[in-house]
Amino acid sequence: MELTTNASRAGLIETTRRGLGSLMFGLAIGAIAFARSACAGETAPAAASDTAAPPVVFAAASMKTALDAAAAVWKADTGKKVSIAYASSAILAKQIEQGAPADIFISADLKWMDYLEKAELIRAGTRKNLFGNKLVLIEPSDADVKLEIAKGFDLAGAAGGGKIAVCAVDSCPGGIYAKEALESLGVFADVEPKLAQADNVRNALNLVSRGEAKFGIVYATDAKADPKVKVVGALPASSHSPIVYPVALIAASTNPDAAFFLAYLTSQAATKIFTGQGFEILSK
């Protein structure tokens, strides 16, 4: 991937984000339609008593590893599928606002769930803060930089001519948290020219995993999911807003299994998966 220069980055990000939003909306709709048609054409397992389309979950990209595993266990337990679309919480919230057929929304921050609740697009009484996470500085697994994360630490100097991968600092929750932390530590102004901003946190992770960025700031759960990166250190929890993942049913959902899958996320089996990936369980 060719990284943009700081001079053109802002404009390119905005243009890319608009196009990406439209593209991902189309991809999400196509993927959901495919999943539903495929499900309808299959013979249901003995454990399943109906041929209803699977509930559709719109989830923050950082949920992928754990949520895919939870969905697989749910299928094994119930014989039913779930269709999951992953992206930045900002993109997903906007897609839901535009009418995307989601049944459940899992955001990586409170802001985008608040956005949908204000628009009366989530079902009253179903919202809860389910997961917590941590923010970490990562590097490729074959690197060996020693850097103590503290007030005024020289992250820009340590990066040298390399890039620091984050997700978009003006909209993506992981990027918003990262900017808050870097500002609190007094180094954002120095670091900003070196930022390589991706559309979601998993793509920021991939930049580091592929060696295209010298450092990255992602969630601890993302770092754990990729053996090609390692943690340099954790960003102080006091340097950014609490990382909270709220979940809720979408008001327009009519899927009979959506509420059951949402409840399943608090089950013992699912909790074991999420804590194993590094998430903190906030609510049951």
N, C-alpha and C positions, 0 to 999 in steps of 0.2 A: 504493500500500500504506500502510495506517495503521500507524505504528510504536507499539509498546506502551510504556507508561511503565516506568521502572525498578522502581517499587514492585510492579508485577504481572508483570514479565517472567519471573522465575524459575518461577513456577507455570504461566504460559502456555506457556513453552518445554517444560516437562516433559509437560504435557497434550498439547500439539501433537505432541511427538516420539513419544509412545506411539501417538497416532492415525495419525501419518504413517508410522510403522513398519509398522502393519497395512495402511494404504492402499497404501504402496509395495510391500509384499509381494504384495498382490493384483494391482497394476498390473504388477509384474515378471512374475508368473506368466502374466497375460493376454497381455502383450507377447510373451513367449517362446512361448506356445502359438500365437499368431497367426503369428509368424515361422516356426515349424516347419510349421504347416499350409500356409502360403503357399509355403514352399520345396518341400513335397511335391507341390504342385499345378503347379509350373513344369516346363518342359522344361529339363533340365540342359544347360549350355553344353558345347561339344565338349571343353573342357579338363577337365571333371569326369567321373569314371568311376563315380560312385555318386550315390544320392539320399538319403544320410544327412542327418539334421537338422543344422543348423549348430551348432558349439560355442557355448555360452553363457558370456559373460564378465561377471562382476560387477566393475565398475571404479569407483574413486574419481572423483567428478564432475570433478575438475581434469584428468582424462585425456581428456576428451571430444574436444576439437578434434584432438589428435594421434592418438588411438586410432581415431577415425572415419576419419581419412585413411589410417592404416595398414591398417585393415580393407578400405577401398576398393581399395587397391593389392593386398592379398592376394587379393581377389576377382578383380581383373584378371589376376593371375598364375596363379591356380589354378582359377578358375571357381566357387569355393566361397564361401558366405556365412559371416558370424559374427554372432551376436545379442548385443548389448551392453546391459546395464542399468547406468545411472549413478546414484549416490547418495553420501551420506557413507559412508566406510569402516565406521563404527560400525553404521549401518543395514544395510549389505550383509552384514557379518559375522554379525549377529544373524539375518538372513534365511537365510543358509547354515546356521546352527546349527538353525534351525527346519525345515530340509529343502528349501529352495528349490533347484531343479534347476540349479545352476551347475556349470560345468566348470572355470573358471579364476577366480581371485580376484586382483585388483590393488588393494592397499591403499595409502593415502597415508602410512601410518606403520607402524612395526614392531609397535606394541601390538596392533592388531586381527588381524594375521597370527599373532602369538604366541598370541592368544586361541583362534584356530581350531586352531593346531598343538597346543596343550595339550589340546584336546578331541579330538585325533586325527581332525580333519576335513579335513586337507590330505594329499596323497600324499607319503610319505617320499621324499626325494631330489630333489624338483622345485622346492623353494623356493629363490629367489635374490633378492638385492637388485639390481634392474635400473636404477632411475632415481633421480636426485637433483633437487632444486628449490631455489628461493630464495623468501624472504618479502619482500613489498614493501608500502609504503603507497601507495595510489592515491587519486585524486580525479577528478571529471568532467573530460573533455577540455577544456571551455571555462572551467575554473577556473584560477587562477594563484597558488596559495599557495606561499610560500617558507618552507620548514621544514627545518631541519637536524636529522636524526635522531641524537640523542646522549643520553647519560645526563641524565635530568631534563628532556628537551625538553617544551615546553608543547603537547602534542597536544590536551589538553582545551580549552585556551584557544583554539587555532586552530580547533577545531570549533565554538566558540561555542554557539549554540542548535541546531546540527545534530547528526546521528548519525554514528557510526563503525561501519561494517558489518564483521562478522566472522561466521564460522560458529561454531556452539555451542562455547563454550570448555571445556566439561566432557566432550565426547565426540568432536566432529569434529576430525580431525587439524589442519586449518588453524587452527581456533580454539585448540586446545591450544598449538600453536607460537606463535600470536599472544600468548596470555596469558603464556607463558614469556618472550617477548621484552619485553613491556610491564612485567612484574615485574622482569626483569633491568635494565631501563632506569629503574626506579623511578617509573613513571607509571601503573601499573595502577589503583591506588586512585582516582586522579583521573579516569581514563578510563572506568572500569567503568560509571558511571551513564549514559554516553552511548552505550554499545554497543547496536547493533541486531543481534541474533544470529539468523542464518539456519540452516536445516537442513543446508546444504552450501555449499561455498566458491563455487560458480557462482551460487548465489542471492545470496550476499553481494556478489559482483561485480555482479550485476544491479541491486542497490539503488543502487550508485554510478553505474552506467551510465545509469540512469533519473533520476539527480539526486535520489533520495530519501534519500541519505546524503551527507554532505559529504566523508567519507573512507571508506576501506575497507582492510583488511589481507587480502591474498590472495597466492597464489603468483605468481611472475614470469610463468609460462606462462599463467595466467589473464589477467593484464593485457595480455599480448601478443595474446591472442585477441579482445580487444574494443576497437575503435577509439574508442569513446565514453568511455574512461578513459585516464588517463596516470599515470605513476609519479612520485610525489613524491620517493621515495628508498627504498633497500633497508634492511631491518632487519638489523643486524649478525648474521652467522652465529654469532658467539660468544654471542649473547643467547638462543639457543634450541637445542633438540636438533637434530641433523642431520636434514634432511628426506630420508627414504629411502622409496622405493616398492618393497616386496617383491612378488613374484609367485609363484604356485604353482598346481598342479593340485589340484582338489578330490578327496578320497579316493573319493567315491562316483561320480565321473565314469566313464562308459562310452563317451563319444563318441570315435570313432577319430581325429577331426581335432583334438581339443583340444591334444594334445602338439605337433602340427605347427604350430598357430597360436602356441602359446607359444614355440616355437623361432623362429618367424618374427619375433617381436618383437625378436630380437637380430640379424636379418639386416641387410645393408648398406642395403637399401631402407627398412626400418623405422627404422633408426638415423638416417638422413638426415632423416626426418620428425620424429622426437622431438627431435633436436638443433636442427632448424629452429624448433621451437616453444619452445625454451629449456630443455628437459630436459638434465640431465647423465646420461651413460650410465655406470653403475657396474659393469655386468657384461655379458659376452657369452657 
